[in-house]
Amino acid sequence: MIVDNLKPPYYAVIFTTTLSDDTEGYYEMAEKMDNLAKEQDGYLGVESTRSNVGITVSYWESLDAIVRWKNNVEHIEARNIGREKWYKKYQLRICKVEREYGFEKG
């Protein structure tokens, strides 16, 4: 699903991953984190695709909201398990979105 109701400026957290061979519990935890993120103040939406390379882009009102999400206890626990078990590699980027546009075939 493409998030298309956002009004710049806002922030995007781009989380790109390569999974290890041991993905037991990963998809359940990813769903749990998606649901938990939706409950956080400042959360605006998410777009995600998971295959050989997973890309999740979450949208936030502010850098403070991103820091609060980073410091969420359950999120910290999931991140630690991910580092130990699920990820071969990940990269996280935080961007300020100042302009956007889109297209939808009617």
VEXDREN-2710 file (C-alpha; in Angstrom, 1 decimal):
% VEXDREN-2710
k/r/px/py/pz
1/MET/0.0/0.0/0.0
2/ILE/1.3/3.4/-0.9
3/VAL/0.9/6.2/1.7
4/ASP/-0.5/9.2/-0.2
5/ASN/-2.0/11.5/2.4
6/LEU/1.1/13.1/3.9
7/LYS/1.8/16.8/3.8
8/PRO/5.5/17.9/3.8
9/PRO/7.6/18.5/5.6
10/TYR/7.8/15.2/7.4
11/TYR/10.5/12.6/8.0
12/ALA/11.1/9.2/6.4
13/VAL/13.0/6.4/8.0
14/ILE/14.3/4.0/5.3
15/PHE/15.2/0.6/6.7
16/THR/16.9/-1.7/4.2
17/THR/17.7/-5.3/5.2
18/THR/19.3/-8.6/4.0
19/LEU/18.0/-11.5/6.0
20/SER/20.1/-14.4/7.4
21/ASP/19.1/-18.0/6.7
22/ASP/17.4/-18.2/10.1
23/THR/14.1/-16.2/9.8
24/GLU/12.1/-18.2/12.4
25/GLY/9.9/-15.6/14.2
26/TYR/11.0/-12.8/12.0
27/TYR/7.8/-12.2/10.1
28/GLU/5.7/-12.4/13.3
29/MET/8.0/-9.8/14.9
30/ALA/7.9/-7.5/11.9
31/GLU/4.1/-7.5/12.0
32/LYS/4.2/-6.9/15.8
33/MET/6.6/-3.9/15.2
34/ASP/4.4/-2.5/12.4
35/ASN/1.4/-2.6/14.8
36/LEU/3.4/-1.1/17.7
37/ALA/4.7/1.7/15.5
38/LYS/1.2/2.7/14.5
39/GLU/0.5/3.4/18.2
40/GLN/3.4/5.8/18.6
41/ASP/2.9/9.6/18.8
42/GLY/4.1/11.2/15.5
43/TYR/3.7/8.1/13.4
44/LEU/2.3/8.9/10.0
45/GLY/2.4/5.6/8.0
46/VAL/4.5/2.9/6.5
47/GLU/5.4/1.2/3.1
48/SER/7.1/-2.1/3.1
49/THR/8.3/-4.9/0.9
50/ARG/10.1/-8.0/2.0
51/SER/12.0/-10.3/-0.3
52/ASN/15.8/-11.0/-0.7
53/VAL/16.2/-7.3/0.1
54/GLY/13.6/-5.9/2.4
55/ILE/12.8/-2.2/2.4
56/THR/10.5/-0.5/4.9
57/VAL/9.9/3.2/4.9
58/SER/8.1/4.6/7.9
59/TYR/6.9/8.2/8.0
60/TRP/7.1/10.5/11.1
61/GLU/6.1/14.0/12.1
62/SER/9.5/14.9/13.7
63/LEU/12.9/13.7/14.6
64/ASP/11.8/13.5/18.2
65/ALA/9.1/11.0/17.3
66/ILE/11.7/8.9/15.5
67/VAL/14.0/9.0/18.6
68/ARG/11.0/8.0/20.8
69/TRP/10.3/5.0/18.5
70/LYS/14.0/4.1/18.5
71/ASN/14.0/4.1/22.3
72/ASN/10.7/2.1/22.7
73/VAL/11.6/-0.9/24.9
74/GLU/9.8/-3.5/22.7
75/HIS/11.5/-2.0/19.6
76/ILE/14.9/-2.3/21.3
77/GLU/14.3/-5.9/22.1
78/ALA/13.2/-6.7/18.5
79/ARG/16.3/-4.8/17.2
80/ASN/18.6/-6.8/19.4
81/ILE/17.1/-10.1/18.3
82/GLY/17.4/-8.9/14.7
83/ARG/21.1/-8.2/15.1
84/GLU/21.7/-11.6/16.8
85/LYS/19.5/-13.8/14.6
86/TRP/17.7/-12.4/11.5
87/TYR/19.9/-9.9/9.7
88/LYS/23.0/-10.4/7.7
89/LYS/23.0/-6.6/7.2
90/TYR/20.9/-3.6/7.5
91/GLN/21.1/0.1/6.7
92/LEU/19.0/2.8/8.2
93/ARG/18.6/6.3/6.7
94/ILE/16.6/9.2/8.0
95/CYS/15.5/11.8/5.5
96/LYS/13.5/15.0/5.7
97/VAL/10.8/15.1/3.0
98/GLU/10.3/18.6/1.7
99/ARG/8.4/17.9/-1.5
100/GLU/6.4/15.0/-2.9
101/TYR/4.1/14.2/-5.8
102/GLY/2.4/11.2/-7.2
103/PHE/0.3/9.6/-9.9
104/GLU/-2.7/7.3/-9.9
105/LYS/-4.3/5.9/-13.0
106/GLY/-8.1/6.5/-12.7
END
